[in-house]
């Protein structure tokens, strides 16, 4: 197939490009490089079946030739980014999704939206199933990302119902792995960069809030299976193994040998207390579940960060 990946130079988008190319597809990566990085796709430069376009998808998207699928991954995706770029985050979720869906309609292409567990907000149902409508503060500081993705889901389903666009929606839970940015602002790069510097890890609140962490290659496998499936409704892709942030910090310190310990700071506004996917649907429809243990995934991720820190020094 000939496939467009918006946000193709980002953390997830670049791994997706790798997977699609490995399976024999022609891949066009599109990115404005605001939060993505050319370094993430540098190893693909010169490959015959890979092409990069520097473009902001909130502007009209034009592509010559046929297109079989569009995977819409363009968006700031960490609290640091969407708090710094609130309007751009809202625009890529609304205008960017509209433009990408318009292209899918024009080309007769399958469309897969990268949505997020953030659509569930600070959930009052645990674990979160796809049928849960969420508990989101639309005017809070995190609302720009949560509502952008909720709107993008609504727009995707409207194009499916009104224009018969062949759509998929993946709700992505916490993911980690190589190619995350050192200053990403999410918990994994924060903890690892602090640990490698020998500093105490910053835990917000008392650390009792929970998360579940999925290694990036597990996530990409789930997304690929969803793309190739016939499922139109949203599907959770994430790791259902849950642990507290404090336990996670202790794990990072143990693997890195960091003696800096942990320091506690006030919990940010609207920070979810619990987050864990119910992946019953993914198991049933996609025959998918994560297989890479946390220890193995963290060791790969820490090795990547160690290289980056050394290179910057």
C-alpha positions, -999 to 999 in steps of 0.1 A, spaced: 0 0 0 10 37 -3 5 52 32 7 87 46 18 91 83 11 126 96 34 133 125 58 108 109 89 123 125 75 120 160 81 93 186 53 70 176 50 81 140 87 73 132 83 38 147 52 34 126 71 43 95 97 17 103 70 -10 107 51 -1 75 83 -1 55 94 -34 70 61 -49 58 67 -37 22 45 -5 20 55 28 5 55 54 32 51 92 31 59 109 64 45 144 69 56 166 98 62 203 107 89 193 132 75 214 160 77 184 184 89 158 159 126 154 150 143 147 117 167 126 138 139 100 143 137 93 106 173 101 95 180 63 92 152 62 65 167 89 43 175 76 8 152 45 11 134 41 -22 100 35 -6 102 64 19 95 101 13 94 130 38 73 161 34 78 191 57 42 204 61 18 216 88 -14 196 84 -35 224 98 -30 238 62 -45 222 31 -28 188 23 -21 181 -13 -5 148 -25 -1 136 -60 -10 100 -69 -31 73 -52 -32 68 -15 -44 37 3 -42 47 39 -37 77 62 -25 74 98 -31 107 115 -5 110 143 2 147 141 -2 164 174 18 176 204 14 147 229 30 156 262 18 180 289 49 202 284 40 206 247 3 211 248 6 235 277 31 255 257 13 251 224 -24 251 234 -38 267 202 -16 246 179 -28 215 198 -65 224 193 -59 233 156 -41 200 147 -69 181 164 -96 200 146 -83 216 113 -56 190 109 -80 161 114 -105 177 90 -78 182 63 -65 146 67 -101 132 66 -108 153 35 -77 138 18 -89 103 28 -123 110 12 -107 124 -19 -83 94 -23 -107 67 -11 -81 59 15 -85 41 49 -81 66 78 -67 57 112 -69 83 140 -44 83 168 -65 91 198 -56 88 234 -65 76 268 -68 113 277 -103 112 262 -112 95 295 -99 124 315 -96 117 353 -117 85 350 -144 76 374 -145 41 359 -116 17 363 -102 2 342 -113 22 313 -134 4 286 -141 19 252 -177 24 262 -168 49 290 -175 85 280 -149 100 303 -146 127 330 -129 157 313 -125 193 324 -130 211 290 -116 244 303 -87 231 324 -51 234 313 -51 198 300 -84 203 282 -68 215 250 -54 181 243 -83 161 258 -109 180 238 -88 181 206 -87 144 206 -124 140 216 -133 164 187 -111 144 163 -129 112 172 -163 129 166 -151 143 133 -137 108 123 -170 91 130 -189 119 112 -169 113 80 -175 76 84 -212 80 88 -218 108 63 -192 100 36 -185 63 42 -148 69 48 -132 36 61 -121 47 95 -102 33 126 -97 49 160 -69 38 184 -70 51 220 -33 50 230 -23 46 266 10 55 282 38 44 258 75 46 263 106 36 244 135 49 223 130 82 204 112 99 232 127 134 238 148 140 269 127 171 276 94 155 266 78 162 300 62 128 304 70 106 333 94 81 316 118 107 301 116 128 332 125 100 355 152 85 333 169 119 326 169 127 364 182 92 373 210 94 347 220 128 362 220 113 397 192 136 409 161 127 429 131 117 408 102 142 409 70 125 420 38 146 421 14 142 449 22 112 472 29 89 442 -1 67 448 -16 77 414 -14 48 389 -3 44 353 3 15 330 32 15 306 33 -1 271 66 -5 252 65 12 218 70 -19 197 40 -36 214 19 -5 207 29 -3 170 20 -40 166 -15 -33 180 -20 -2 158 -9 -22 127 -34 -50 135 -61 -24 139 -53 -8 106 -56 -41 89 -88 -51 107 -125 -42 100 -131 -25 133 -146 10 130 -153 18 167 -125 30 191 -100 4 204 -78 7 235 -42 -2 229 -20 -2 260 -6 -23 288 -31 -34 315 -4 -40 341 -8 -11 366 16 3 391 19 34 412 41 63 401 61 58 433 67 21 425 77 32 389 102 57 402 117 31 425 121 7 395 139 34 375 163 42 404 170 5 408 178 -2 371 200 29 367 216 26 401 206 61 410 211 69 447 193 103 444 160 89 458 126 106 453 113 141 460 76 150 461 59 180 447 22 191 445 -1 173 420 -8 192 388 -43 204 380 -66 176 366 -38 150 367 -56 116 365 -55 95 396 -58 62 378 -52 51 343 -54 15 330 -68 2 298 -93 -26 295 -80 -44 265 -107 -71 262 -117 -57 228 -81 -56 214 -76 -92 226 -109 -104 210 -108 -84 177 -71 -81 171 -57 -111 190 -33 -85 205 -18 -80 239 15 -66 250 44 -91 253 75 -71 261 81 -71 299 86 -37 316 121 -45 327 132 -53 292 115 -23 277 130 0 303 165 -13 298 163 -5 261 148 29 268 175 38 294 202 27 270 188 50 243 186 79 268 221 72 281 235 75 245 216 108 240 229 123 273 265 112 264 261 127 229 249 160 243 278 162 268 
